[in-house]
Amino acid sequence: MKTFFIIIIIALLFHGCKKEEKEIITKENNEEDNTLSELTISDSSFIDNPFQFGKVTEDNLRSEFKDLKIEREPIKNVHVKNQIDSILSIKVDNSEFVLYKLPHEQFLESAVVRDENIRLNKDIHVGMTKDQFKEKFEELKDRKHIPSRILVGRKETQEYLIFSFSNNRLKEIEYNGYVD
């Protein structure tokens, strides 16, 4: 009986691994026109400081935008005993920034930008066309087909921006930061 259960568990694990491998492959290729549906660009200098207004902090967001909605959630610091940090969810129009706030420092954990008034460096903004966007990165300038998802990140960490296009226009910018 134990052997039967072990075989079932191994079969389920093997099946799960196969399914995950297939999903990764389908992300890489668009079967209809044999072009990439997603592209990744490594650009450490851009990911270090992606927003035109500078480092994303509560104070910088307050000075840059008039109407903010801020929610604070206390959270125990896993590295420093008896220290309570905060998760700040800051909404600006249709966009949101999530910061991890320590007593003397803040880190951008994630962001979703859907408003064209929030500008990134290289003058990247929601609403621009794929042709305008491809001029911002050397790796894209000679490409005929620009995929509907472009990731710009750093090789060393899981920190990246996702640029999502719909109907040839930049619809959303998602930032995923690295916070330990």
N, C-alpha and C positions, 0 to 999 in steps of 0.2 A: 504494500500500500504506500509506504514512504517513497519507494522508487517511482511509482506512478505520479505522485505529487511533484517530485523533483523534475520529472520529465515535462510535466505541464508548465512548471515555473520557467524552466529553460526555454521551452517553446515560446512562451509569452515574451520573455526577454528578447529572444532572437527576432521575433516578429516586430517588436517595438523598435529595435535597432534598424531593421530593414525599412520601416515606414519613415523614420527620421531621415535616413539617407536619401530616400526618394524625394522628400520635401526640399532638401537642400539642392538637389539636381534641378527640380522644376523652377526654383527661384533663379537659377543661373541662366537658363535658356528659355526663350519664347519660341515654342514649337512652330507657330504659324509662319513667322518670317525669319527664323533662325538667327535672331539678334538677341543681345543681352536684355533682360527685363530689369536688371539691377546692376549697378556699377559701383565699385568702391575706389575711392581716391585717398591716398595717404598724404596728409598735409598738416603736420604738427603745428606750424606757425599759425595757421588759420584756426585750428581747434583750440589753441591756447587762449585766444581772445577773439571770439567770433562776432561779438556785437559792437556796433559803432560807438555806443555810449560807454564802452569800457567794461570793466569787470562787473558781473551781475551780483549786486548786493542789494539789500533792502533800501539803503540810503540812495544808491544810484537810481534804482527804479522809482523811488519817490520823487527825485529831482527831475527825472526824464518824463514821467507820465503823471497826469493830474488825478485821474480817477482810478484808484487802486482799491482792491478788496483783499485784505490780508487775513488769513486764518493761521493761528499758531497751535501747534500740537507738541506738548512736551514729550521727550523721549530720553531714556537712560542711555548714557554713553557707555558703550561696551568696553572701552579701553581705559577709562578713568573712573575709579570707584567714587560713588556718591555725586557724580556730576550729571546734571540734567541739561540736555541740549534741547533744541527746538527744530521742528520741521515747519518751514514757512511756505504756505501755498499763497502765491500772489497772483491775482487775476488782473489783467489789463485788457479791457474790452473782451475780445474773443480768444485771447491768449493767456497762457498760464506759465508761471515760473515756480519751481519747487526748489527751495534752498535748505541746506542743512546748516544750522547756525550753532556754532560753539560760542563760549563766552567772548572770545576775542577774534573770531574768524568765521567766515561764511563760505560755503561751497555751493555752486550751482549743481544740483542733483539731476534735474531734468527740466525741460521746457517744451511747450508746444506753441508755435507762433502761427497765427492765422490772420494777422492784421498787417496790411502793407505799410503802415506807419512805423513798424518796428524793423529797423534796418540792421543788417549784418555788415561786417566789413566786406570790402569789394563791392559795396552798394548792392548787395543781394537782398531781395525783399519779395514777399508774397505778391503775386500778380505779374511778375516778370515772365517773359516767354522763354522757351527752351533755348532759342537762338541767343537771347541776351545772356542767359545763364552760362551757356557754353563758352562765352568769351571771358568769363571770370576765372577759369581754370585751364592752364596750359594743356592738361591731359585730355580736355574735351574739344579743343579748338578745331582739330582736324577730323573729328568724328561726324559722320553723316547722320547716324541715328543716335539720339539722346534718349536713354531709357526713362521710364516714368518714375523710377526711384534711384537716387544717387546718394551714396553714403560717403561722407568725408570724415576721416578720422585719423587716429594715431595707431601705429602698429603695436606699440608697447602696452597699451591699456585698452579697455573697452569703452573709451570715450569717443563719441562720434555724433555727427549731425546727419539726419535723414532729410533729403529734399524730395518731396512728393509732388508730381505733376499730374494735372488732369486737363484735358482739352488744350494741350500745348502751353499751359500756364502753371507756374509754381503755386500750388494750392496750400501747402503746409510745410513748416520746417519743425522738425523734432530734434531736440538735443538730449542725448543720454550721457550723463557725466559719470565720472569715476569717483565714488566716495567709499572709503573703507570703513 
